[in-house]
Amino acid sequence: MAKLYIKHASELVTCKGKAPKHGKEMSEIGIIEDGAVLMEDETIVKVGTTQELDGIVDEKDCTVIDATGKTVLPGFVDSHTHYIFGGYRADEFTWRLKGDDYMSIMERGGGINATVVPTREATEEELIAIGRERMNRMLEFGVTTVEGKSGYGMDEECELKMLRAMKKLDEEHPVDVVRTFLGPHSVLPEWKGKEHAFIDYMLTEVMPKVREEDLAEFADIFTEKGVFNAEDTAYYLKHAKEMGFKLKAHTDEMFPIGGTEVAVKEGAFSCDHLLKVTDEGIRLLAEGNTIATLLPCTAFCLKEPFAPARKLIDAGCAVALASDLNPGSCFTNNIPLIVALGCIHMNMSIEEVITALTINGAAAIDRADRIGSIEEGKQADLVMLKFPSINYMPYHTAINLVERVVKKGKTVYEKVW
């Protein structure tokens, strides 16, 4: 039995709980000064002050880490990414800098569809190799669990290939991967005007094979003007749920077309983006357990107004923050940048940002019962920061402060400053 004992943390942030935190609860992160945590194998077994744990822990049986002057938090959960893809779209980024908007770029052949060809052409081994490299960067930022979506194939062969690559990476990499099927990610030219038929193709031809191979836990859809409407979304989510998938949805990013309202009513675990969320959408999110997953780096890269985090939290919603790492609108997975944008531009407190990146991120992928907090019985996923307080996270703006990452009770990343 391997034991790891971290003691004398200047601040040990617990984020204790097994359910998403709503509204004012998001500020309740449970800081223990001079904190300590004992782990046995992959599990947290004791949490408290160093004085409390020193009285019951036999250090001769443990690997001991002195966290004096450090902050210890739950491992970060990046609950929305598209990190498996082939090719790049740097030219589109330049177009946006010159004033082209997201929808106009899609109309001229860019956007999601531009990634389809290189992703279809890539082998599974090539996708695994580039995915491994990206996951190594995630780990350096303190991410211990990531959600990854398919959606750059939009046909049977490539969608399955992407999900198989993520399944393999989940097996071999320290970062846990939660897989999401996003076949209805866009409308390819050959399916334009036949969106309902495309959804039926996914439901009847592709998704049964996804289930047969246990390749994805969640099903997602991009609800947006010119892509899939609210009726398409309701139809898809209803049938995906009947097939045994848990639900997610991209909603209200560019235009409010009713996606959030439909997804909440269908029982989605999260609605993601929400830049243009309506008052009715906010009301429904606040009344239920669907997580409002906000993606500030995407708004930042698109030069769009940020999602109304303050309004959502004040209304009683449970908010998560995630990177949206993808090849087009947001080619970054920088957690410190998310922290900075959340605090500086979205009017969130650092406590709310931490909740959004830990226990609420875990809830968005149905993992709040096992990760996202430092408490007895949870998986031993922790991050140690260089400085003694959470207040350094927004203050040392967009700088990576991660010094050590513990995954399932073992140190899997350590930085020498």
RODO-2510 file (C-alpha; in nm, 4 decimals, decimal comma):
residues 417
     n   res          X          Y          Z
     1     m     0,0000     0,0000     0,0000
     2     a     0,1601     0,3269    -0,1155
     3     k     0,1023     0,6275     0,1070
     4     l     0,1642     0,9928     0,0180
     5     y     0,1464     1,2603     0,2885
     6     i     0,1418     1,6292     0,1981
     7     k     0,1718     1,8597     0,4981
     8     h     0,2192     2,2249     0,5944
     9     a     0,0317     2,3624     0,2938
    10     s    -0,0082     2,7360     0,3477
    11     e    -0,3588     2,6982     0,2024
    12     l    -0,5237     2,3625     0,1361
    13     v    -0,8335     2,4238    -0,0774
    14     t    -1,0861     2,1413    -0,0374
    15     c    -1,3872     2,2463    -0,2542
    16     k    -1,5655     1,9811    -0,0520
    17     g    -1,8825     1,8324    -0,1940
    18     k    -2,0203     1,5658    -0,4235
    19     a    -2,2580     1,7830    -0,6232
    20     p    -2,2287     2,1065    -0,8204
    21     k    -2,2166     2,4315    -0,6267
    22     h    -2,4781     2,6892    -0,7247
    23     g    -2,4762     3,0651    -0,6876
    24     k    -2,3314     3,1838    -0,3569
    25     e    -2,2120     2,8312    -0,2770
    26     m    -1,9425     2,8771    -0,5424
    27     s    -1,7530     3,1050    -0,3009
    28     e    -1,7392     2,8329    -0,0342
    29     i    -1,4117     2,6584    -0,1210
    30     g    -1,3042     2,5442     0,2262
    31     i    -0,9505     2,6739     0,2838
    32     i    -0,7511     2,4949     0,5572
    33     e    -0,4460     2,6888     0,6747
    34     d    -0,1363     2,4772     0,7445
    35     g    -0,3310     2,1990     0,5762
    36     a    -0,2437     1,8358     0,5242
    37     v    -0,3765     1,5426     0,3233
    38     l    -0,2979     1,1716     0,3447
    39     m    -0,3406     0,9450     0,0424
    40     e    -0,3309     0,5663     0,0245
    41     d    -0,2846     0,4203    -0,3233
    42     e    -0,5300     0,6177    -0,5435
    43     t    -0,7564     0,7512    -0,2670
    44     i    -0,7637     1,0416    -0,0221
    45     v    -0,8045     0,9019     0,3296
    46     k    -0,7485     1,1965     0,5676
    47     v    -0,7758     1,5748     0,5342
    48     g    -0,7206     1,8389     0,8019
    49     t    -0,4615     2,0625     0,9592
    50     t    -0,1019     1,9423     0,9803
    51     q    -0,1328     1,9320     1,3593
    52     e    -0,4379     1,7045     1,3356
    53     l    -0,2846     1,4636     1,0866
    54     d     0,0623     1,4556     1,2435
    55     g    -0,1017     1,3005     1,5471
    56     i    -0,2288     0,9993     1,3499
    57     v     0,0094     0,9594     1,0546
    58     d     0,3205     0,7429     1,0834
    59     e     0,5605     0,9176     0,8489
    60     k     0,7902     0,6144     0,8368
    61     d     0,5236     0,4452     0,6204
    62     c     0,4757     0,7430     0,3871
    63     t     0,6361     0,9480     0,1181
    64     v     0,6233     1,2931     0,2772
    65     i     0,6034     1,6204     0,0846
    66     d     0,6564     1,9477     0,2726
    67     a     0,4243     2,2066     0,1162
    68     t     0,5402     2,4987     0,3290
    69     g     0,4654     2,8219     0,1447
    70     k     0,2558     2,6412    -0,1183
    71     t    -0,1104     2,6256    -0,2128
    72     v    -0,2704     2,2836    -0,2665
    73     l    -0,5930     2,2476    -0,4674
    74     p    -0,7969     1,9719    -0,6321
    75     g    -0,6721     1,8775    -0,9773
    76     f    -0,8267     2,0970    -1,2449
    77     v    -1,1018     1,9541    -1,4634
    78     d    -1,1112     2,0787    -1,8238
    79     s    -1,4680     1,9816    -1,9060
    80     h    -1,4896     2,0988    -2,2701
    81     t    -1,2199     2,0365    -2,5332
    82     h    -1,1831     1,9277    -2,8948
    83     y    -0,8191     1,8286    -2,8567
    84     i    -0,8067     1,5419    -3,1093
    85     f    -0,7803     1,6791    -3,4637
    86     g    -0,5571     1,6921    -3,7675
    87     g    -0,4170     2,0056    -3,9293
    88     y    -0,4278     2,3670    -3,8195
    89     r    -0,6150     2,6850    -3,9139
    90     a    -0,3708     2,9665    -3,8454
    91     d    -0,4891     3,1460    -4,1595
    92     e    -0,8387     3,1805    -4,0119
    93     f    -0,6964     3,3416    -3,7008
    94     t    -0,5357     3,6037    -3,9244
    95     w    -0,8681     3,6568    -4,1057
    96     r    -1,0382     3,7243    -3,7730
    97     l    -0,7694     3,9732    -3,6781
    98     k    -0,8554     4,1565    -3,9989
    99     g    -1,2219     4,1721    -3,9029
   100     d    -1,3882     3,8579    -4,0429
   101     d    -1,6415     3,7066    -3,8039
   102     y    -1,6901     3,3413    -3,7140
   103     m    -1,9949     3,2793    -3,9335
   104     s    -1,8466     3,4515    -4,2405
   105     i    -1,5362     3,2346    -4,2100
   106     m    -1,7572     2,9248    -4,2041
   107     e    -1,9414     3,0483    -4,5142
   108     r    -1,6160     3,0840    -4,7108
   109     g    -1,5115     2,7244    -4,6392
   110     g    -1,3309     2,7735    -4,3132
   111     g    -1,4444     2,6865    -3,9655
   112     i    -1,5130     2,3366    -3,8440
   113     n    -1,5422     2,1878    -4,1927
   114     a    -1,1849     2,2943    -4,2760
   115     t    -1,0533     2,0501    -4,0154
   116     v    -1,2452     1,7534    -4,1569
   117     v    -1,0076     1,6634    -4,4418
   118     p    -0,6820     1,6585    -4,2396
   119     t    -0,8523     1,4700    -3,9563
   120     r    -0,9929     1,2099    -4,1945
   121     e    -0,6495     1,1746    -4,3553
   122     a    -0,4674     1,1283    -4,0227
   123     t    -0,4118     0,7750    -3,8986
   124     e    -0,5266     0,6686    -3,5545
   125     e    -0,1609     0,6454    -3,4511
   126     e    -0,0989     1,0023    -3,5673
   127     l    -0,3986     1,1289    -3,3706
   128     i    -0,2756     0,9435    -3,0617
   129     a     0,0709     1,0981    -3,0958
   130     i    -0,0531     1,4563    -3,1255
   131     g    -0,3141     1,3945    -2,8558
   132     r    -0,0450     1,2689    -2,6183
   133     e     0,1581     1,5840    -2,6756
   134     r    -0,1423     1,8050    -2,6026
   135     m    -0,2270     1,6078    -2,2892
   136     n     0,1289     1,6545    -2,1650
   137     r     0,0726     2,0304    -2,1879
   138     m    -0,2593     1,9929    -2,0024
   139     l    -0,0821     1,8107    -1,7203
   140     e     0,1694     2,0926    -1,6871
   141     f    -0,1235     2,3300    -1,6265
   142     g    -0,2608     2,1066    -1,3489
   143     v    -0,5385     1,9386    -1,5478
   144     t    -0,5960     1,5871    -1,4150
   145     t    -0,9207     1,5094    -1,6011
   146     v    -1,0175     1,6272    -1,9496
   147     e    -1,3280     1,5881    -2,1622
   148     g    -1,2542     1,5269    -2,5309
   149     k    -1,5045     1,5468    -2,8159
   150     s    -1,5146     1,3872    -3,1578
   151     g    -1,6752     1,5866    -3,4393
   152     y    -1,4071     1,6521    -3,6986
   153     g    -1,4967     1,3518    -3,9117
   154     m    -1,8740     1,3617    -3,9271
   155     d    -1,8705     1,0190    -4,0869
   156     e    -1,8560     0,6734    -3,9361
   157     e    -1,4907     0,5934    -3,9995
   158     c    -1,3372     0,9156    -3,8712
   159     e    -1,5675     0,9640    -3,5740
   160     l    -1,4851     0,6148    -3,4489
   161     k    -1,1143     0,6737    -3,5166
   162     m    -1,1106     0,9897    -3,3056
   163     l    -1,2877     0,8206    -3,0163
   164     r    -1,0614     0,5145    -3,0340
   165     a    -0,7589     0,7445    -3,0168
   166     m    -0,8969     0,9080    -2,7030
   167     k    -0,9773     0,5712    -2,5486
   168     k    -0,6187     0,4600    -2,6043
   169     l    -0,4860     0,7836    -2,4540
   170     d    -0,7105     0,7387    -2,1519
   171     e    -0,5532     0,3987    -2,0962
   172     e    -0,1928     0,5129    -2,1247
   173     h    -0,1757     0,8747    -2,0037
   174     p    -0,1991     1,0000    -1,6421
   175     v    -0,4746     1,2473    -1,7346
   176     d    -0,8166     1,0801    -1,7352
   177     v    -1,0155     1,1284    -2,0572
   178     v    -1,3957     1,1509    -2,0615
   179     r    -1,5127     1,0915    -2,4201
   180     t    -1,8002     1,2724    -2,5911
   181     f    -1,9541     1,1937    -2,9301
   182     l    -2,0096     1,5138    -3,1285
   183     g    -2,1068     1,3823    -3,4704
   184     p    -2,3503     1,6721    -3,5323
   185     h    -2,0753     1,9313    -3,4990
   186     s    -2,1398     2,1064    -3,8296
   187     v    -2,3189     2,0535    -4,1606
   188     l    -2,0965     1,9389    -4,4449
   189     p    -2,1847     2,0722    -4,7936
   190     e    -2,3317     1,7388    -4,9019
   191     w    -2,5754     1,7489    -4,6077
   192     k    -2,6790     2,1135    -4,6368
   193     g    -3,0579     2,1372    -4,6237
   194     k    -3,0755     1,7778    -4,5020
   195     e    -2,9836     1,8357    -4,1388
   196     h    -3,2539     1,6050    -4,0035
   197     a    -3,1377     1,3237    -4,2316
   198     f    -2,7792     1,3818    -4,1138
   199     i    -2,8874     1,3472    -3,7510
   200     d    -3,0726     1,0272    -3,8390
   201     y    -2,7553     0,8963    -4,0051
   202     m    -2,5638     0,9592    -3,6857
   203     l    -2,8327     0,8035    -3,4672
   204     t    -2,8859     0,4917    -3,6763
   205     e    -2,5492     0,4235    -3,8410
   206     v    -2,2714     0,5679    -3,6276
   207     m    -2,3844     0,5906    -3,2662
   208     p    -2,4824     0,2224    -3,2315
   209     k    -2,1195     0,1361    -3,3153
   210     v    -1,9986     0,3947    -3,0642
   211     r    -2,2075     0,2221    -2,7983
   212     e    -2,1006    -0,1247    -2,9100
   213     e    -1,7323    -0,0376    -2,8598
   214     d    -1,7970     0,1735    -2,5468
   215     l    -1,6241     0,4677    -2,7118
   216     a    -1,8207     0,7595    -2,5656
   217     e    -2,0153     0,8352    -2,2502
   218     f    -2,1741     1,1626    -2,3655
   219     a    -2,3467     1,2843    -2,6807
   220     d    -2,3232     1,6494    -2,7828
   221     i    -2,4605     1,8743    -3,0607
   222     f    -2,3719     2,2214    -3,1922
   223     t    -2,6949     2,4199    -3,1718
   224     e    -2,6445     2,7359    -3,3725
   225     k    -2,7953     2,9462    -3,6477
   226     g    -2,7062     2,7903    -3,9819
   227     v    -2,6104     2,4608    -3,8186
   228     f    -2,8663     2,2718    -3,6046
   229     n    -3,1773     2,4403    -3,4688
   230     a    -3,3634     2,3838    -3,1436
   231     e    -3,5949     2,1250    -3,2984
   232     d    -3,2967     1,9296    -3,4347
   233     t    -3,1380     1,9471    -3,0914
   234     a    -3,4449     1,8200    -2,9072
   235     y    -3,4795     1,5307    -3,1518
   236     y    -3,1139     1,4333    -3,1306
   237     l    -3,0839     1,4599    -2,7527
   238     k    -3,4039     1,2654    -2,6924
   239     h    -3,2910     0,9732    -2,9084
   240     a    -2,9312     0,9849    -2,7821
   241     k    -3,0619     0,9567    -2,4268
   242     e    -3,2752     0,6591    -2,5264
   243     m    -2,9582     0,4947    -2,6584
   244     g    -2,7904     0,5347    -2,3190
   245     f    -2,5791     0,8454    -2,3766
   246     k    -2,5529     1,1236    -2,1218
   247     l    -2,6181     1,4612    -2,2791
   248     k    -2,4343     1,7862    -2,3506
   249     a    -2,4995     2,0732    -2,5912
   250     h    -2,3214     2,3713    -2,7433
   251     t    -2,5784     2,6497    -2,7051
   252     d    -2,6241     3,0256    -2,7388
   253     e    -2,2737     3,0986    -2,8640
   254     m    -2,3508     3,3337    -3,1523
   255     f    -2,7306     3,3509    -3,1596
   256     p    -2,9986     3,2686    -2,8985
   257     i    -3,2119     3,0131    -3,0825
   258     g    -3,3502     2,8136    -2,7904
   259     g    -3,0756     2,5570    -2,7510
   260     t    -3,0243     2,6050    -2,3790
   261     e    -3,3957     2,5796    -2,3058
   262     v    -3,4244     2,2541    -2,5011
   263     a    -3,1068     2,0989    -2,3590
   264     v    -3,2013     2,1715    -1,9971
   265     k    -3,5474     2,0224    -2,0495
   266     e    -3,3886     1,7079    -2,1976
   267     g    -3,1642     1,6700    -1,8925
   268     a    -2,8259     1,7721    -2,0321
   269     f    -2,5378     1,7630    -1,7860
   270     s    -2,4071     2,0885    -1,9303
   271     c    -2,4857     2,3685    -2,1723
   272     d    -2,1645     2,5159    -2,3072
   273     h    -2,0653     2,8618    -2,4412
   274     l    -2,3756     3,0690    -2,3425
   275     l    -2,2426     3,4023    -2,4694
   276     k    -2,5950     3,4941    -2,5781
   277     v    -2,7945     3,3014    -2,3181
   278     t    -3,1473     3,4333    -2,2611
   279     d    -3,3128     3,5218    -1,9313
   280     e    -3,5332     3,2146    -1,9733
   281     g    -3,2271     2,9994    -2,0283
   282     i    -3,0690     3,1388    -1,7120
   283     r    -3,3879     3,0712    -1,5160
   284     l    -3,3964     2,7101    -1,6282
   285     l    -3,0265     2,6592    -1,5543
   286     a    -3,0709     2,8049    -1,2061
   287     e    -3,3676     2,5815    -1,1278
   288     g    -3,2007     2,2582    -1,2393
   289     n    -2,8678     2,0792    -1,2189
   290     t    -2,7462     2,1466    -1,5731
   291     i    -2,4036     2,3104    -1,5509
   292     a    -2,3428     2,6392    -1,7312
   293     t    -2,0002     2,5717    -1,8825
   294     l    -1,8376     2,8965    -1,9939
   295     l    -1,5408     2,9116    -2,2317
   296     p    -1,3715     3,2488    -2,1825
   297     c    -1,0686     3,1811    -2,4034
   298     t    -1,3005     3,1314    -2,7015
   299     a    -1,4744     3,4638    -2,6494
   300     f    -1,1317     3,6224    -2,6025
   301     c    -0,9934     3,4761    -2,9276
   302     l    -1,3100     3,5634    -3,1211
   303     k    -1,3193     3,9153    -2,9737
   304     e    -1,6773     3,8495    -2,8601
   305     p    -1,8397     3,9702    -2,5366
   306     f    -1,7801     3,7217    -2,2557
   307     a    -2,0586     3,4987    -2,1266
   308     p    -2,2489     3,6671    -1,8396
   309     a    -2,0861     3,4756    -1,5564
   310     r    -2,1857     3,7263    -1,2884
   311     k    -2,5495     3,7223    -1,3982
   312     l    -2,5540     3,3413    -1,4075
   313     i    -2,3989     3,3018    -1,0631
   314     d    -2,6144     3,5714    -0,9048
   315     a    -2,9215     3,3946    -1,0469
   316     g    -2,8184     3,0736    -0,8712
   317     c    -2,6644     2,8786    -1,1582
   318     a    -2,3766     2,6314    -1,1250
   319     v    -2,0972     2,7627    -1,3466
   320     a    -1,7963     2,5716    -1,4776
   321     l    -1,5041     2,7079    -1,6783
   322     a    -1,3229     2,5124    -1,9500
   323     s    -1,0722     2,5757    -2,2273
   324     d    -1,2548     2,4732    -2,5480
   325     l    -0,9144     2,3785    -2,6932
   326     n    -0,9759     2,3407    -3,0676
   327     p    -0,7985     2,4142    -3,3975
   328     g    -1,0055     2,7141    -3,5000
   329     s    -1,1758     2,9475    -3,2550
   330     c    -0,9564     2,8707    -2,9524
   331     f    -0,6203     2,7018    -2,9996
   332     t    -0,5208     2,7250    -2,6329
   333     n    -0,5646     2,5245    -2,3157
   334     n    -0,4040     2,7790    -2,0845
   335     i    -0,5627     2,7421    -1,7407
   336     p    -0,3963     3,0583    -1,5989
   337     l    -0,5465     3,2566    -1,8876
   338     i    -0,8898     3,1183    -1,7982
   339     v    -0,8321     3,2279    -1,4381
   340     a    -0,7305     3,5776    -1,5474
   341     l    -1,0243     3,6203    -1,7841
   342     g    -1,2682     3,4851    -1,5268
   343     c    -1,1519     3,7227    -1,2552
   344     i    -1,0673     4,0334    -1,4577
   345     h    -1,3199     4,0327    -1,7413
   346     m    -1,6066     3,8161    -1,6159
   347     n    -1,6255     3,9643    -1,2645
   348     m    -1,5819     3,6303    -1,0894
   349     s    -1,4026     3,6009    -0,7579
   350     i    -1,0998     3,3720    -0,7437
   351     e    -1,3029     3,1410    -0,5179
   352     e    -1,5744     3,1129    -0,7842
   353     v    -1,3151     3,0495    -1,0539
   354     i    -1,1591     2,7680    -0,8501
   355     t    -1,5008     2,6089    -0,7953
   356     a    -1,5689     2,6390    -1,1683
   357     l    -1,2436     2,4587    -1,2541
   358     t    -1,2808     2,1813    -0,9965
   359     i    -1,6039     2,0488    -0,8457
   360     n    -1,8355     2,2156    -1,0997
   361     g    -1,6161     2,1025    -1,3885
   362     a    -1,6364     1,7526    -1,2426
   363     a    -2,0161     1,7802    -1,2229
   364     a    -2,0306     1,8806    -1,5900
   365     i    -1,8873     1,5388    -1,6783
   366     d    -2,0779     1,3477    -1,4071
   367     r    -1,7698     1,2972    -1,1887
   368     a    -1,8487     1,5136    -0,8844
   369     d    -1,8861     1,2029    -0,6687
   370     r    -1,5249     1,0981    -0,7259
   371     i    -1,3091     1,3973    -0,8296
   372     g    -1,3100     1,7781    -0,8074
   373     s    -1,2448     1,8122    -0,4338
   374     i    -0,9962     1,7138    -0,1650
   375     e    -1,1917     1,5003     0,0794
   376     e    -1,1936     1,1509     0,2171
   377     g    -1,2946     0,8852    -0,0323
   378     k    -1,2269     1,0944    -0,3435
   379     q    -0,9647     1,0079    -0,6034
   380     a    -0,6265     1,1539    -0,5041
   381     d    -0,5908     1,4192    -0,7776
   382     l    -0,4127     1,7300    -0,6469
   383     v    -0,2218     2,0338    -0,7715
   384     m     0,0452     2,2222    -0,5774
   385     l     0,1143     2,5856    -0,6657
   386     k     0,4384     2,7730    -0,6083
   387     f     0,2886     3,0514    -0,3949
   388     p     0,1184     3,0484    -0,0523
   389     s    -0,2282     3,1754    -0,1450
   390     i    -0,4977     3,1405    -0,4099
   391     n    -0,4771     3,5181    -0,4519
   392     y    -0,1562     3,4714    -0,6508
   393     m    -0,3512     3,2935    -0,9245
   394     p    -0,5066     3,6070    -1,0787
   395     y    -0,2346     3,8381    -0,9437
   396     h     0,0552     3,6633    -1,1253
   397     t    -0,1525     3,7132    -1,4349
   398     a    -0,1729     3,4232    -1,6854
   399     i     0,1488     3,2667    -1,5475
   400     n     0,1526     2,8940    -1,4793
   401     l     0,2152     2,8487    -1,1068
   402     v     0,1855     2,4685    -1,1015
   403     e     0,4796     2,3106    -0,9231
   404     r     0,3543     1,9545    -0,8728
   405     v     0,0660     1,7407    -0,9965
   406     v    -0,0486     1,4323    -0,8070
   407     k    -0,2687     1,1894    -0,9998
   408     k    -0,4246     0,8920    -0,8253
   409     g    -0,1851     0,9335    -0,5348
   410     k     0,1364     0,9566    -0,7376
   411     t     0,3416     1,2570    -0,8435
   412     v     0,3140     1,2622    -1,2242
   413     y     0,4553     1,6093    -1,2916
   414     e     0,7053     1,8222    -1,1043
   415     k     0,8526     2,1534    -1,2138
   416     v     1,1924     2,2780    -1,1100
   417     w     1,1833     2,6570    -1,0923
***
